[in-house]
Amino acid sequence: MGHALASGVFLHAIYLGGVWWAIRQGLPASVSALIAAIQPISTALLAPALLGERGSWRRSLGVAVGLIGLCSSCSGQN
């Protein structure tokens, strides 16, 4: 329970705090949203190499769908 609590605090304090700090410094919210959307995709892609997790076709499909969704949201931007 302590590990989950500590990682939750670090994720929220550092990750989300960094996002809000960047927006306050002038980074457009749209760019911040794209960076935030890349985070779970990059985690899924890096986990097998860094942690030795085994992948599956379902995980690969989910990552692909997420990446397609992210790319389709970018194509509507000017």
C-alpha beads as a LAMMPS data file, in Angstrom:
LAMMPS data file: protein, C-alpha beads

78 atoms
77 bonds

1 atom types
1 bond types

-500.0 500.0 xlo xhi
-500.0 500.0 ylo yhi
-500.0 500.0 zlo zhi

Masses

1 110.0

Atoms # bond

1 1 1 0.000 0.000 0.000
2 1 1 2.861 2.358 0.774
3 1 1 4.413 1.877 -2.677
4 1 1 1.112 2.616 -4.388
5 1 1 0.620 5.713 -2.250
6 1 1 4.149 6.990 -2.912
7 1 1 3.947 6.393 -6.651
8 1 1 0.537 8.069 -6.806
9 1 1 1.837 11.136 -5.026
10 1 1 4.890 11.319 -7.281
11 1 1 2.833 10.841 -10.429
12 1 1 0.353 13.517 -9.509
13 1 1 2.808 15.962 -7.970
14 1 1 5.531 15.676 -10.599
15 1 1 3.700 14.674 -13.771
16 1 1 0.508 16.698 -13.432
17 1 1 2.271 19.484 -11.581
18 1 1 4.754 19.704 -14.442
19 1 1 1.961 19.879 -16.988
20 1 1 0.232 22.722 -15.174
21 1 1 3.546 24.503 -14.614
22 1 1 4.305 24.312 -18.363
23 1 1 0.880 25.739 -19.211
24 1 1 1.432 28.548 -16.728
25 1 1 4.784 29.260 -18.410
26 1 1 3.026 29.717 -21.748
27 1 1 2.916 26.257 -23.339
28 1 1 -0.375 25.972 -25.238
29 1 1 -2.859 23.594 -23.621
30 1 1 -3.182 21.690 -26.916
31 1 1 0.541 20.869 -26.964
32 1 1 0.388 19.883 -23.318
33 1 1 -2.565 17.578 -24.065
34 1 1 -0.645 15.883 -26.878
35 1 1 2.350 15.313 -24.625
36 1 1 0.067 13.908 -21.921
37 1 1 -1.601 11.604 -24.480
38 1 1 1.760 10.217 -25.586
39 1 1 2.693 9.165 -22.039
40 1 1 0.582 5.979 -21.752
41 1 1 1.457 4.956 -25.314
42 1 1 5.169 5.369 -24.671
43 1 1 4.841 3.462 -21.404
44 1 1 3.196 0.536 -23.207
45 1 1 5.890 0.564 -25.891
46 1 1 8.821 0.799 -23.471
47 1 1 7.615 -1.638 -20.788
48 1 1 8.682 -4.804 -22.632
49 1 1 12.206 -3.514 -23.243
50 1 1 12.759 -1.885 -19.862
51 1 1 10.813 -4.197 -17.550
52 1 1 10.777 -7.440 -19.490
53 1 1 6.983 -7.505 -19.679
54 1 1 5.506 -9.858 -22.214
55 1 1 3.345 -8.314 -24.880
56 1 1 0.247 -9.699 -26.511
57 1 1 -1.706 -9.018 -29.659
58 1 1 -4.415 -7.376 -27.555
59 1 1 -1.926 -4.949 -26.021
60 1 1 -0.477 -4.184 -29.445
61 1 1 -3.962 -3.576 -30.811
62 1 1 -4.788 -1.243 -27.925
63 1 1 -1.577 0.749 -28.420
64 1 1 -2.261 0.990 -32.157
65 1 1 -5.822 2.208 -31.579
66 1 1 -4.562 4.796 -29.086
67 1 1 -1.891 5.995 -31.496
68 1 1 -4.404 6.239 -34.347
69 1 1 -6.741 8.229 -32.107
70 1 1 -3.935 10.564 -31.106
71 1 1 -2.870 11.069 -34.726
72 1 1 -6.444 11.683 -35.860
73 1 1 -6.864 14.363 -33.200
74 1 1 -3.669 16.039 -34.429
75 1 1 -4.800 16.095 -38.051
76 1 1 -7.729 18.358 -37.180
77 1 1 -5.374 21.042 -35.814
78 1 1 -4.202 24.005 -37.934

Bonds

1 1 1 2
2 1 2 3
3 1 3 4
4 1 4 5
5 1 5 6
6 1 6 7
7 1 7 8
8 1 8 9
9 1 9 10
10 1 10 11
11 1 11 12
12 1 12 13
13 1 13 14
14 1 14 15
15 1 15 16
16 1 16 17
17 1 17 18
18 1 18 19
19 1 19 20
20 1 20 21
21 1 21 22
22 1 22 23
23 1 23 24
24 1 24 25
25 1 25 26
26 1 26 27
27 1 27 28
28 1 28 29
29 1 29 30
30 1 30 31
31 1 31 32
32 1 32 33
33 1 33 34
34 1 34 35
35 1 35 36
36 1 36 37
37 1 37 38
38 1 38 39
39 1 39 40
40 1 40 41
41 1 41 42
42 1 42 43
43 1 43 44
44 1 44 45
45 1 45 46
46 1 46 47
47 1 47 48
48 1 48 49
49 1 49 50
50 1 50 51
51 1 51 52
52 1 52 53
53 1 53 54
54 1 54 55
55 1 55 56
56 1 56 57
57 1 57 58
58 1 58 59
59 1 59 60
60 1 60 61
61 1 61 62
62 1 62 63
63 1 63 64
64 1 64 65
65 1 65 66
66 1 66 67
67 1 67 68
68 1 68 69
69 1 69 70
70 1 70 71
71 1 71 72
72 1 72 73
73 1 73 74
74 1 74 75
75 1 75 76
76 1 76 77
77 1 77 78
